[in-house]
Amino acid sequence: MSTKRIAAICGVLVLALTVDVVPAWPQKGPIKLGFLTQMTGGGAAVGKDMSNGFMMSLEEISNQIVGRKVEVIIEDTQGDPAQALTRLRKLVESDKVNAVAGIFLANEGYALAPKVDEYRIPTVWAVVSADDLTQRKPTKYAVRTGWTSSQPNHPFGEYAAKTLGYKRVATIAMDYAFGWEQVGGFQRTFEEAGGQIVQKLWPPLGTTDFGPFLAQIKRDADAVFAVMVAASSLRFPKQYQDAGLKARLPLIGGGT
């Protein structure tokens, strides 16, 4: 996590320390931060990068905010929205944290958003990119330091049609909020520019064998737009190539 992002988190905390964001927030003693991320399962590598970056950035500011020591409690969401909710409840109700940061997967963010507002807990969406966390249904007690799922694919859809010259594109994306929103952003501008999405395939999150889905890809498409996450971002392209599709159908992607 970059120094700019940790600065944003610190800014939220400083604001919370100086205004009435959370009633009866203690003005003395350490600041307790909860960090939610996936430490086990398919997205563990990303989750560990997030937590390591967060802790490294805190070390750069001597583990202090406005002169107060910072204590961090890291909780493993396991990439499961229900588990993320359980971990949030523990952090707020049992550990009495002053603020929360982290979150990797879009479906986890959507699951947590109502509880964040219910708890009135200052929260920083550090990586989670689900569109509506800051758009149609923004969370009152959270800020985002990154991007939104559909954002990069609005210009990319137009580019694929107008510059790359593709007319017919098949899509394959992980079957959860991030995949849906990435494809949605691409489809909107690709079709506005004259292209056509001829097929959508949705492998479940955590898929390891993409063979059944690769067999379904329409061979008369001009290209395949893929959205993978975590380990699938490495696994899928290899299986795509092994299936002999790389030379026949250009593989384009959504930034992961």
C-alpha positions in Angstrom: 0.0 0.0 0.0 1.4 3.4 -1.0 2.3 6.2 1.3 -0.4 8.3 -0.3 -3.0 5.7 0.7 -1.8 5.4 4.3 -1.9 9.2 4.3 -5.6 9.1 3.2 -6.3 6.6 6.0 -4.6 8.8 8.5 -6.6 11.8 7.3 -9.8 9.9 8.0 -8.6 9.1 11.5 -7.5 12.6 12.2 -10.9 13.9 11.1 -12.6 11.3 13.3 -10.5 12.4 16.3 -11.5 16.0 15.9 -15.2 15.9 15.0 -18.2 14.0 16.2 -18.0 11.1 13.8 -18.3 8.3 16.4 -19.9 9.1 19.7 -17.7 8.8 22.8 -14.6 7.9 20.9 -11.7 7.9 23.5 -9.4 10.9 23.3 -6.5 9.2 25.0 -4.6 5.9 24.7 -3.7 4.0 21.5 -5.8 4.2 18.3 -7.0 0.7 17.4 -7.4 -0.1 13.7 -9.0 -3.2 12.3 -7.6 -4.4 9.0 -9.9 -6.8 7.0 -8.4 -8.8 4.2 -8.1 -12.3 2.7 -5.2 -14.1 4.3 -6.2 -17.6 3.2 -7.6 -19.1 0.1 -7.3 -18.1 -3.6 -6.8 -14.4 -2.9 -4.3 -14.9 0.0 -1.3 -13.5 -2.0 -3.2 -10.2 -2.6 -4.4 -10.0 1.0 -0.9 -10.5 2.4 0.4 -7.9 0.1 -2.3 -5.5 1.3 -1.6 -6.2 5.0 2.2 -6.1 4.5 2.0 -2.8 2.7 -0.3 -1.3 5.4 2.0 -2.3 8.2 5.1 -1.0 6.3 3.4 2.3 5.7 2.6 2.6 9.4 6.2 1.9 10.3 7.2 4.8 8.1 5.3 7.1 10.4 6.6 5.4 13.6 3.2 3.6 14.2 1.7 6.9 15.4 -1.1 9.2 14.3 -1.5 12.6 15.9 1.0 11.6 18.6 -0.9 8.4 19.6 0.3 4.9 19.2 -1.5 2.8 16.5 -2.5 -0.8 17.3 -3.6 -3.0 14.3 -5.7 -6.1 14.5 -5.7 -8.0 11.2 -8.6 -10.3 10.5 -8.9 -12.9 7.7 -12.1 -12.7 5.7 -11.2 -15.9 3.7 -12.7 -14.2 0.7 -16.2 -14.9 2.0 -18.7 -12.1 2.5 -20.3 -13.9 5.5 -16.9 -14.4 7.1 -16.1 -10.7 6.4 -19.2 -9.7 8.3 -18.3 -11.9 11.2 -14.8 -10.5 11.4 -16.2 -6.9 11.2 -18.5 -7.6 14.1 -15.6 -9.0 16.2 -13.5 -5.9 15.4 -16.2 -3.4 16.4 -18.1 -5.2 19.2 -15.3 -7.2 20.9 -12.0 -5.5 20.0 -13.5 -2.0 20.1 -11.5 -0.7 17.1 -11.7 3.0 16.3 -11.6 2.5 12.5 -11.5 -0.2 9.8 -9.5 -0.5 6.6 -8.8 -3.0 3.9 -11.2 -5.3 2.0 -10.2 -7.0 -1.3 -13.2 -8.5 -3.0 -16.2 -6.5 -4.3 -18.8 -8.8 -2.9 -17.2 -8.5 0.6 -17.5 -4.7 0.3 -21.2 -4.9 -0.6 -21.8 -7.2 2.3 -20.0 -4.9 4.8 -21.4 -1.5 3.6 -24.7 -1.6 5.5 -23.0 -2.7 8.7 -20.3 0.0 8.4 -23.1 2.6 8.4 -25.0 0.9 11.2 -21.9 0.8 13.4 -20.9 4.4 12.3 -17.3 3.1 12.1 -14.9 5.2 10.0 -13.8 2.9 7.2 -11.3 3.1 4.3 -12.0 0.9 1.2 -8.3 0.4 0.4 -8.6 -2.0 -2.6 -12.2 -3.0 -3.0 -13.5 -1.4 -6.2 -17.3 -2.2 -6.2 -18.9 0.6 -8.1 -21.9 1.4 -5.8 -19.8 1.7 -2.6 -19.2 5.3 -3.8 -21.8 5.7 -6.6 -25.5 4.8 -6.5 -25.5 3.6 -2.9 -22.5 5.3 -1.2 -21.5 4.3 2.3 -21.7 7.4 4.6 -18.9 6.3 6.9 -16.4 5.1 4.3 -14.0 6.6 1.8 -12.3 4.9 -1.1 -8.6 5.4 -2.0 -8.7 3.5 -5.2 -10.7 3.0 -8.4 -14.1 1.6 -9.3 -14.6 -1.8 -11.1 -16.1 -0.5 -14.3 -13.9 2.7 -14.5 -10.9 1.5 -16.7 -13.2 -0.4 -19.1 -15.2 2.6 -20.2 -12.3 3.9 -22.3 -11.1 0.4 -23.1 -14.4 -0.6 -24.7 -14.3 2.3 -27.0 -10.6 1.6 -27.7 -11.3 -2.0 -28.6 -13.9 -1.0 -31.1 -12.4 2.1 -32.7 -8.7 1.4 -32.5 -8.3 -2.3 -32.4 -11.2 -2.7 -34.8 -13.0 -5.5 -33.0 -16.7 -6.0 -33.9 -17.7 -9.1 -32.0 -16.3 -9.9 -28.6 -17.0 -12.8 -26.2 -16.5 -12.1 -22.5 -15.5 -14.5 -19.7 -15.3 -13.1 -16.1 -15.5 -14.3 -12.6 -19.1 -14.6 -11.4 -19.3 -12.0 -8.8 -19.7 -8.2 -8.5 -16.3 -7.2 -9.7 -16.6 -9.4 -12.8 -20.1 -8.1 -13.6 -19.1 -4.5 -13.3 -15.9 -4.9 -15.3 -17.8 -6.5 -18.1 -20.6 -3.9 -17.8 -18.2 -1.0 -18.2 -16.6 -2.6 -21.3 -19.9 -3.6 -22.9 -21.4 -0.1 -22.5 -18.8 1.8 -24.5 -17.9 -1.1 -26.8 -21.5 -1.3 -28.0 -21.9 2.4 -28.1 -18.9 2.5 -30.5 -20.6 -0.1 -32.8 -19.3 -3.4 -31.4 -21.3 -6.3 -30.1 -20.9 -8.6 -27.1 -21.8 -12.0 -28.6 -21.3 -14.2 -25.5 -20.9 -13.9 -21.7 -19.4 -16.7 -19.6 -19.3 -16.6 -15.8 -16.9 -19.1 -14.1 -17.5 -19.2 -10.3 -15.0 -17.4 -8.1 -12.2 -19.8 -7.2 -12.5 -21.9 -10.4 -9.3 -23.8 -11.1 -10.2 -25.8 -14.2 -11.4 -23.4 -17.0 -11.6 -26.2 -19.6 -15.5 -26.4 -19.7 -15.7 -22.7 -20.2 -12.9 -22.5 -22.8 -14.8 -25.2 -24.8 -17.8 -22.9 -25.0 -16.1 -19.8 -26.3 -17.5 -18.8 -29.7 -14.7 -19.3 -32.2 -16.2 -16.7 -34.6 -15.6 -13.8 -32.1 -12.9 -11.3 -32.9 -11.5 -11.4 -29.4 -12.1 -12.6 -25.9 -12.4 -10.1 -23.0 -11.4 -11.7 -19.7 -11.7 -10.6 -16.1 -9.8 -12.8 -13.6 -8.7 -12.2 -10.0 -5.9 -13.4 -7.7 -4.5 -16.8 -8.7 -7.0 -17.1 -11.7 -5.1 -14.2 -13.3 -2.2 -16.5 -13.8 -4.1 -19.8 -14.2 -6.6 -18.7 -16.9 -4.1 -17.3 -19.5 -2.0 -20.5 -19.3 -5.0 -22.7 -19.8 -6.2 -20.4 -22.6 -2.9 -20.8 -24.4 -2.7 -24.6 -23.7 -6.2 -24.9 -25.3 -4.7 -23.5 -28.5 -6.9 -20.3 -28.4 -4.1 -17.7 -28.1 -3.2 -17.8 -31.8 -6.9 -17.9 -32.9 -8.6 -15.4 -30.6 -6.8 -12.3 -29.1 -7.1 -12.2 -25.4 -7.8 -8.8 -23.9 -8.4 -8.0 -20.3 -9.6 -5.7 -17.6 -6.5 -4.8 -15.6 -6.1 -7.7 -13.2 
